[in-house]
Amino acid sequence: MHIEATAVLAGQPILAIRKLLKRVGSREQCSPEFIEQVLDVDAATAMEVLRMLNEHGYVEQVPGDSPDEWWRTTVKGNALTQASAAPAVT
């Protein structure tokens, strides 16, 4: 997978989202508060990022937990963590 370094996802720079998902993957799950800390955003923005990442299939709610409590990356989210933002070699 290749991403454009200047792209935006969920209102945040794609490289910040990639970093966030890498950190989520290493923890196995995250909360909205974790997103606030990693992206340095307020609670409302963190919830919007989480909603959009879920809507696009990058994260999913951990089964059995209360709404908006614990989330984990999906296969698609894990693929984004490995995506290259380097320019194509010609």
Buried (B, 14 or more C-beta within 10 A) or exposed (E): EEBEEEEEBBEBBBBBBBBBBBBBBEEEBBBBEBBBEBBEBEEEBBBBBBBBBBEBEBBBBEEEEEEBEBBBBBEBBBEBBEEEEEEEEE
